[in-house]
Amino acid sequence: MSDSVESSGWIEGDTLPEDLPESPLAILGAWFEEAQRAKLTRNPNAITLATADDSGNPSARIVLCKHLDELGYLVFYTNRESRKGRELAQRPRAAAVFHLDASERQIRVVGPIVQSPDAESDAYFATRSVVSRIGAWASKQSQPIGSRDELLEQVGEAMADHGVGARSLLGDEEVSLPRPPYWGGYRLWFERVELWCGGSGRVHDRAEWARDLTPDSAGGFKPRPWAATRLQP
Ligand SMILES: Cc1cc2nc3c(=O)[nH]c(=O)nc-3n(C[C@H](O)[C@H](O)[C@H](O)COP(=O)(O)O)c2cc1C
């Protein structure tokens, strides 16, 4: 970099290492952890998840990233009969974006999706509040409903079906509520990762890592080594 550009103060803020590491996962994990610790936004683990239907029509929505694995996948939970669930059944691939606004960073990931093992979804479901667990039973996510009252009726029916009273709904009493069969986790495996960092009006920094993933017999993927490329911002 020329001295005059560097000393002008124009180049400020975060950058990626000059020699890009072989894998993006350590930086990705550190950025994510830092955002969770700082908690400068209400949901620092919120990600935009994009899927597409059979005809290639895209759809995107926010979900929460509940686990980032060192093998290079993230986990989110949802209703598998929702729009995203139906699209993932048709095309088991997705893209996701983390906007770590407070640290002016963006992480983009793309890759194949598999369902989380049942035991993992059961364990996570059991940690959810009673209201959230009842909600998972009551809501046919993404299906139309005539009115808000009808939805509340469905909540009432789900409470009656599972013997949940108003006191337990408020968290006063613990209840045993199984995971609905249509609700669970997905693992989005990273085939491509892009890390972006910067500051407004500055020269941002950006690089992409790509790797091949081969399905393995355990329902996951065997990764090949990453290849890194710096990109113009
Ligand atoms: C901050 C925030 C977090 C959310 N987290 C989740 C989540 O973890 N899982 C989920 O299914 N929906 C979550 N939602 C709701 C989704 O954005 C979406 O409305 C819902 O999943 C239905 O999407 P679909 O019809 O495209 O399947 C969240 C919404 C917001 C605003």
The ligand as an ORCA input file, in Angstrom:
! r2SCAN-3c Opt
* xyz 0 1
  C     -35.417    -11.861     15.221
  C     -36.183    -12.982     14.593
  C     -35.814    -14.298     14.858
  C     -36.501    -15.358     14.278
  N     -36.073    -16.633     14.526
  C     -36.694    -17.666     13.915
  C     -36.187    -18.998     14.073
  O     -35.145    -19.241     14.715
  N     -36.877    -19.998     13.473
  C     -38.006    -19.772     12.736
  O     -38.599    -20.732     12.228
  N     -38.486    -18.526     12.540
  C     -37.849    -17.459     13.102
  N     -38.310    -16.184     12.902
  C     -39.515    -15.996     12.036
  C     -39.083    -16.080     10.554
  O     -38.433    -14.894     10.150
  C     -40.240    -16.390      9.600
  O     -41.262    -15.436      9.746
  C     -40.841    -17.784      9.833
  O     -39.841    -18.733     10.093
  C     -41.655    -18.245      8.624
  O     -40.830    -18.212      7.466
  P     -41.190    -19.041      6.138
  O     -42.637    -18.837      5.883
  O     -40.335    -18.423      5.062
  O     -40.841    -20.469      6.393
  C     -37.616    -15.101     13.435
  C     -37.981    -13.777     13.156
  C     -37.267    -12.738     13.710
  C     -37.655    -11.323     13.350
*
